[in-house]
Amino acid sequence: MFWKSRASRLDAKTFIIDKKKKYSFTKIFNLSDNYFKEVESRSLILIQAQRDIDTIVSYLGSLRNDSIPLLVDTNLSLKSFSKILDKYNPDYFIFENDQKFKNYNFYKKIGKKYIFKIKKKNLIKLNDNLCMVMPTSGSMGDTKCVRISKDNINCVTKSIVKYLMMNNSRISISSLPLNYIYGLSVLNCSLESRSKFVINNSSWIERNFWIDVESNKVTDLSGVPFMFQALKRLNISKKILDNLKCVNQAGGRLEPNLTEFFVNFFQSKNINFYTMYGATEASPRISYVPPEKAKEKIGSVGIPIDIGKVYTDNRDKKSLGEIIYEGKNVCMGYAFTRNELALNDINKGILKTGDIGYIDNDGYLTITGRKKRFVKIYGVSVNLDKIESELKKISEDLAVIGKDDLILILLANSMKNHSDLKNELKNNINFPLRAIKIKNV
């Protein structure tokens, strides 16, 4: 398992770079073990995740303790966070301050964060194969999570490292949230390849991000579509481009014209550009476009990773239909409360993605749409029906529509003051409000 220590000189190498501080793999592992040495194994540990050293140590401490991390967005409202507490009854949770919570006592402080322990011991035993629990959605108040096994996350991480051709000389950076499984997979790949990981909490459009990329000689960048839309307008320095080896995109559809722009741009600089496709339910990767095929296969999301296969539900398994993925990395199933965390694997390695697409004669997959009303907002999967249902508690005369990176709320009455709708959204969603527009029709 990539989170275990290795009897080799690689664990003495630098792993985490946090501003001017550097931590070796051994140092991080020791910190992780020390934080959780008195925590009972097979505990459910809820982590308020940030792009910081305490989150990384908490995540690894949970795994190395044979406990189960559940990472949630630090920007969740207290109402939404409390709902997850109520539904999952974690044995411990890690929070940014020491305020009081019903049914929990303060346990101890780790770094800048606080650990709380449940007052009354849980009687529901977690499944022996369960490794981590990840949220699926940015929808309002949604507690739906994915149950991921040790084999799921370990084999997919090895597969990603293999096709990205990662080794211990690579340097990645935290460009994505760690509660988002794509962002977490970047950290996991650094662990598996025993390469460096730079902590940065800025966005791609902020100067501090690119200062860190340049000063730390970052070789690998990972982003979702809206980040690449911003990147096209930026002037990347020659020093940054000289260090870059690999740029990869996932988290939704990047328009073919933008894909073509970046394929041409990065190939002209001898930098590999990967278009990738996945889902939280696939822990998270399904397919990728090899860089040497990038120009030829513009618009495609590629071939399946080496531990799985893709086909459609059409009779010939290739023509337009729902995309089905089969592989070792398909999650065990969903959870909405702690009760489901005791269940066995119900997916048996088969995932009906809900995406519509087809497979060409070379085995490359192209996505054309969705079966249900989901969109990707800054890489996060959002259920439009869920948002519409919640907002109709305020006004029946509305409809919610959307596309990737934009949700439009249409009001069919004369409601001019949108403050109630905005407050409801602000208190429940975990993506920026700027992705939502409200319009009277």
Secondary structure by P-SEA (a helix, b strand, c coil): ccccccccccccccccccccccccaaaaaaaaaaacccccccbbbbbbccccaaaaaaaaaaaaacbbbbbbbccccaaaaaaaaaaccccbbbccccccccccccccccccbbbbbbcccccccccccccccccccccccccbbbbbcaaaaaaaaaaaaaaacccccbbbccccccccaaaaaaaaaaaaacbbbbbbccccccaaaaaaaaaaccccccccaaaaaaaaaccccaaaaaaccbbbbccccccaaaaaaaaaaaaaacbbbbbbbbcccccccccccccccccccccccccccccccccccccccccccbbbbbccccccccccccccccccccccccccccccccccccbbbbbcccccbbbbcccbbbbaaaaaaaaccccccccccccccbbbbbbccccccaaaaaaaaaaccccccccbbbbcc
